[in-house]
Amino acid sequence: MYKHILVAHDLSREADIALRRAVQLARQHDARLSLLHVLEDHLPNAVQGSLRDAAQQHFGERLAQLGAEDCQLLLRKGRPAQQILEEMIDSRADLLAIGRHHHNAPELFIGTTLERVARHLGAPLLLVVGEQPDEPYREAAVALDFSLCACDALRKGSTLLPGEARLTALNVLELGGRLLSKGGSPADFLATQKELLGKLLEDELAGLAGRIPEVGLEVVRGALPKALDDAIADQRPQLLALGSHGRSLISQALLGSLALRYLQNPPCDLLLVK
């Protein structure tokens, strides 16, 4: 269960979509909601004061429109990524909601506030891109393998969803020639993989409190990332939960290739879990 949601807002349209989703989730989970806006700190004091007053008025009116007057408004000065990361720690928020970066070219993603936050954030990050953020999620997917972070993504994704939603666990089985040379047909390997993952799902979801969504499992043969892209395109989820390091245990300051891929080009809302 999520208890405190922080949404980062830079006055963009993308950030406002994230705010609407954060308001919806805060109501669904009966969670505390905070909105953080970071002011530039290199401007003269008089200009900063005017911007602060304008931001205070704008967000007050916007939160009133959304019926979220109890949302805590936080205005900070400094570098956005640093302020977001510090506020997540100081406030002990357990979910960060943020909008998509504004660059249309994926190659310009590195160095954005989103990329910097995603690299260093310890809590789950919800990247919101969907255009219907006022209704609870109904269809979701999780990229599942046997790694710890994928299991964490499964649990965090399950608890984010309402009980009437459906979550599909997607697993890609790469069958190389060396594996096939040991005997057994592709169908046998797929059946074994599905059996093992079914047991994993049962074990991981057994300890979750409250009502969890309906969970299905799909194991597809292929190679990453294309096979996962195709499975996501077939499922058309509103939310994709993903462990940030894929199958390897690497530094907390690094992102796995799949995480970086979907942060650059999210097919839907993305829940990134470390």
C-alpha positions as CSV (number, residue, x, y, z in Angstrom):
1,M,0.0,0.0,0.0
2,Y,1.3,3.5,-0.9
3,K,1.1,6.0,1.9
4,H,2.8,9.2,0.5
5,I,2.9,10.1,-3.2
6,L,5.2,13.0,-4.4
7,V,4.5,14.5,-7.8
8,A,7.2,16.7,-9.5
9,H,5.7,19.5,-11.5
10,D,7.5,21.9,-13.9
11,L,4.4,23.7,-15.2
12,S,4.4,21.7,-18.4
13,R,1.4,19.8,-19.9
14,E,3.3,16.5,-19.3
15,A,3.7,17.3,-15.6
16,D,0.0,18.2,-15.3
17,I,-1.0,14.7,-16.7
18,A,1.2,13.2,-14.0
19,L,-0.5,15.4,-11.4
20,R,-3.9,14.1,-12.4
21,R,-2.7,10.5,-12.1
22,A,-1.1,11.2,-8.7
23,V,-4.4,12.7,-7.5
24,Q,-6.3,9.6,-8.7
25,L,-3.8,7.3,-7.0
26,A,-3.8,9.2,-3.7
27,R,-7.6,8.9,-3.6
28,Q,-7.4,5.2,-4.4
29,H,-4.9,4.4,-1.7
30,D,-6.0,7.0,0.8
31,A,-2.5,8.4,0.6
32,R,-0.9,11.7,1.4
33,L,-0.1,13.8,-1.7
34,S,2.6,16.4,-2.1
35,L,3.4,18.5,-5.1
36,L,7.0,19.7,-5.6
37,H,7.9,22.6,-7.9
38,V,11.5,23.7,-8.2
39,L,12.3,27.4,-9.0
40,E,15.5,28.4,-10.7
41,D,18.0,29.7,-8.3
42,H,20.2,31.9,-10.6
43,L,17.6,34.7,-11.0
44,P,17.5,37.9,-9.1
45,N,15.7,37.8,-5.8
46,A,12.9,40.0,-7.0
47,V,12.3,37.8,-10.1
48,Q,12.4,34.7,-7.9
49,G,9.8,36.2,-5.6
50,S,7.5,37.0,-8.4
51,L,7.8,33.5,-9.8
52,R,7.2,32.0,-6.4
53,D,4.0,34.0,-6.0
54,A,2.8,33.1,-9.5
55,A,3.5,29.4,-8.9
56,Q,1.8,29.5,-5.5
57,Q,-1.3,31.0,-7.1
58,H,-1.3,28.7,-10.2
59,F,-0.9,25.5,-8.2
60,G,-3.5,26.6,-5.6
61,E,-6.0,27.1,-8.4
62,R,-5.1,23.9,-10.2
63,L,-5.4,21.8,-7.1
64,A,-8.7,23.3,-6.3
65,Q,-9.9,22.4,-9.8
66,L,-8.8,18.8,-9.2
67,G,-10.5,18.7,-5.7
68,A,-7.1,18.1,-4.1
69,E,-6.9,21.1,-1.8
70,D,-5.3,18.9,0.9
71,C,-2.3,18.4,-1.3
72,Q,0.9,19.8,0.3
73,L,2.6,22.3,-2.0
74,L,6.4,22.4,-1.8
75,L,8.3,25.2,-3.6
76,R,12.1,24.8,-3.6
77,K,15.0,26.5,-5.3
78,G,17.9,24.7,-7.0
79,R,18.5,21.9,-9.5
80,P,15.4,20.0,-10.2
81,A,16.8,16.5,-10.0
82,Q,18.7,17.2,-6.8
83,Q,15.7,18.8,-5.1
84,I,13.4,15.9,-6.2
85,L,15.8,13.3,-4.8
86,E,16.3,15.2,-1.5
87,E,12.6,15.7,-1.0
88,M,11.8,12.0,-1.7
89,I,14.2,11.1,1.2
90,D,13.2,13.9,3.5
91,S,9.5,13.3,3.2
92,R,9.8,9.5,3.1
93,A,7.5,9.4,0.1
94,D,7.1,5.9,-1.3
95,L,6.2,6.8,-4.9
96,L,7.3,9.5,-7.2
97,A,5.0,10.5,-10.1
98,I,6.6,12.5,-12.9
99,G,5.7,13.5,-16.4
100,R,7.6,12.6,-19.6
101,H,10.6,14.7,-20.6
102,H,9.9,17.2,-23.4
103,H,12.4,16.3,-26.0
104,N,11.0,14.6,-29.0
105,A,14.3,12.9,-29.9
106,P,15.1,9.9,-27.7
107,E,18.8,10.6,-28.1
108,L,18.4,13.8,-26.1
109,F,17.0,11.9,-23.1
110,I,20.4,11.4,-21.4
111,G,21.0,14.3,-19.0
112,T,17.3,15.2,-18.5
113,T,15.8,15.6,-15.0
114,L,13.9,12.3,-15.5
115,E,17.0,10.4,-16.5
116,R,19.0,11.7,-13.5
117,V,16.2,11.0,-11.0
118,A,15.7,7.5,-12.4
119,R,19.4,6.7,-11.9
120,H,19.5,7.6,-8.3
121,L,16.0,7.2,-6.9
122,G,15.5,4.4,-4.4
123,A,11.7,4.5,-4.3
124,P,9.4,3.4,-7.2
125,L,9.1,5.9,-10.0
126,L,5.9,6.3,-12.0
127,L,6.4,7.9,-15.4
128,V,3.0,9.1,-16.5
129,V,2.3,9.4,-20.3
130,G,-1.3,8.2,-20.6
131,E,-4.0,10.6,-21.6
132,Q,-6.7,9.2,-19.3
133,P,-5.2,9.7,-15.8
134,D,-8.5,10.3,-14.0
135,E,-9.6,6.6,-13.9
136,P,-7.9,3.7,-12.1
137,Y,-5.7,1.5,-14.2
138,R,-7.5,-1.5,-15.5
139,E,-4.9,-3.3,-17.7
140,A,-1.3,-3.6,-16.7
141,A,1.8,-5.7,-17.5
142,V,5.0,-6.6,-15.7
143,A,8.2,-7.7,-17.3
144,L,9.0,-10.8,-15.2
145,D,12.1,-13.0,-14.9
146,F,13.7,-14.6,-11.8
147,S,15.6,-11.5,-10.7
148,L,15.0,-9.7,-7.4
149,C,14.1,-6.4,-9.0
150,A,11.6,-8.1,-11.4
151,C,9.9,-9.7,-8.4
152,D,9.9,-6.3,-6.6
153,A,8.2,-4.8,-9.7
154,L,5.6,-7.5,-9.6
155,R,4.7,-6.8,-6.0
156,K,4.8,-3.0,-6.4
157,G,2.8,-3.1,-9.5
158,S,0.2,-5.4,-8.0
159,T,-0.3,-3.1,-4.9
160,L,-0.6,0.0,-7.1
161,L,-3.6,-1.5,-9.0
162,P,-7.2,-1.8,-7.8
163,G,-8.5,-5.2,-7.2
164,E,-10.7,-5.2,-10.3
165,A,-7.7,-4.7,-12.6
166,R,-5.8,-7.3,-14.6
167,L,-2.0,-7.7,-14.5
168,T,-0.2,-9.9,-17.0
169,A,3.3,-11.1,-16.3
170,L,5.3,-11.2,-19.5
171,N,8.4,-13.4,-19.8
172,V,10.7,-13.7,-22.8
173,L,12.5,-17.1,-23.1
174,E,15.6,-16.9,-25.3
175,L,16.3,-20.4,-26.7
176,G,19.7,-20.4,-28.1
177,G,21.3,-23.3,-30.1
178,R,23.4,-24.4,-27.2
179,L,20.3,-24.9,-25.0
180,L,18.4,-26.7,-27.7
181,S,21.4,-29.0,-28.4
182,K,21.0,-30.4,-24.9
183,G,17.8,-32.1,-25.9
184,G,14.1,-31.2,-25.6
185,S,11.8,-29.3,-27.8
186,P,11.0,-25.6,-27.7
187,A,7.5,-26.5,-26.4
188,D,9.1,-28.4,-23.5
189,F,11.3,-25.5,-22.5
190,L,8.4,-23.1,-22.7
191,A,6.2,-25.4,-20.6
192,T,8.9,-25.7,-18.0
193,Q,9.5,-22.0,-17.9
194,K,5.8,-21.3,-17.5
195,E,5.6,-23.8,-14.6
196,L,8.5,-22.3,-12.8
197,L,7.2,-18.7,-13.2
198,G,3.8,-19.8,-12.2
199,K,5.2,-21.0,-8.9
200,L,7.2,-17.8,-8.6
201,L,4.0,-15.7,-9.0
202,E,2.2,-17.8,-6.4
203,D,5.0,-17.3,-3.9
204,E,5.5,-13.6,-4.5
205,L,1.8,-12.7,-4.4
206,A,1.0,-14.8,-1.4
207,G,2.4,-12.3,1.1
208,L,0.6,-9.2,-0.3
209,A,-2.1,-7.7,1.9
210,G,-5.4,-6.5,0.7
211,R,-7.2,-7.2,-2.6
212,I,-4.8,-7.8,-5.5
213,P,-5.7,-7.8,-9.2
214,E,-6.2,-10.8,-11.4
215,V,-2.8,-12.0,-12.5
216,G,-2.1,-13.9,-15.7
217,L,1.2,-15.2,-17.2
218,E,2.5,-15.2,-20.7
219,V,5.8,-16.8,-21.7
220,V,7.0,-16.0,-25.3
221,R,9.9,-17.3,-27.2
222,G,12.2,-14.7,-28.7
223,A,15.0,-12.2,-28.0
224,L,15.0,-9.1,-25.9
225,P,13.9,-6.4,-26.5
226,K,11.9,-7.1,-29.6
227,A,9.9,-10.0,-28.2
228,L,8.9,-7.9,-25.1
229,D,8.0,-5.0,-27.4
230,D,5.8,-7.3,-29.4
231,A,4.1,-8.7,-26.3
232,I,3.5,-5.3,-24.9
233,A,2.0,-4.2,-28.3
234,D,-0.3,-7.2,-28.2
235,Q,-1.4,-6.6,-24.6
236,R,-1.8,-2.8,-24.9
237,P,-1.5,-2.2,-21.1
238,Q,-2.1,1.1,-19.5
239,L,0.8,0.5,-17.1
240,L,4.1,-1.4,-17.5
241,A,6.0,-2.4,-14.3
242,L,9.6,-3.0,-14.8
243,G,12.6,-3.8,-12.6
244,S,15.4,-1.3,-13.3
245,H,18.3,-3.6,-13.6
246,G,16.9,-6.5,-15.7
247,R,18.7,-9.7,-14.8
248,S,21.9,-8.3,-13.5
249,L,22.9,-6.9,-10.1
250,I,24.7,-3.7,-10.8
251,S,25.2,-0.4,-9.2
252,Q,22.2,1.5,-7.9
253,A,23.4,4.5,-10.0
254,L,23.0,2.5,-13.3
255,L,20.0,1.7,-15.3
256,G,19.5,-1.6,-17.1
257,S,19.1,-1.4,-20.9
258,L,15.4,-2.3,-20.8
259,A,14.7,0.5,-18.2
260,L,16.6,3.0,-20.2
261,R,14.8,1.9,-23.4
262,Y,11.3,2.3,-22.0
263,L,12.1,5.5,-20.2
264,Q,13.2,7.0,-23.5
265,N,10.2,5.6,-25.4
266,P,7.5,4.6,-22.9
267,P,4.7,2.5,-24.6
268,C,2.4,3.4,-21.7
269,D,2.7,4.6,-18.1
270,L,5.9,3.0,-16.6
271,L,6.4,2.0,-13.0
272,L,10.2,1.6,-12.5
273,V,11.2,-0.3,-9.5
274,K,14.7,-1.0,-8.1
